[in-house]
Amino acid sequence: MEKKIIIYENDLKFKAKKTDEFLKDGDQVKIIIAFRGREVSHSSVAYETFNKFIELCQFAKIVGEPSMSFGGEYKACLSALLIRK
């Protein structure tokens, strides 16, 4: 699932809903927040966008540590929370 650093609230909710569907099926989801040009200097905005996205996902937990690549991408991997019935 790839997003830009600046994304509208409805788009973020839609992508979170789709991510939850993938996680319910048992898949892992790789989140990439892509930077363009000078946006790389605003990595705190990417971190805030990522945290908002995680809050919107109901079944997500972060696998490993989110990282910032040299090429201008913020990457993280998500997997499903264990749901007890």
Phi, psi and omega in degrees: 000118183247139180225159171271166183295325178251119184220142179288153184301317180295322177295321179295319178295319179297315180292326177293321178296315178295322178297318177299322178297317178296318182292324177298328179282356178093009180275158169262151182235130177261124180259128177233122173255113186267139177256147174238129175057238185282358179297340181301329181287351180251054183293337179294328177293321177295320179297318178295318178298318179297316180295321176298319180296316180296322178296326180284333178281128183275331188246018188261142167226148184277131176258119181078192183256128174300143184225155177254120181272162180294333182281001178092039177228141175255118188240145174206155179242136181243147171225172185281145171288151174285125181251117180268137181257000000 
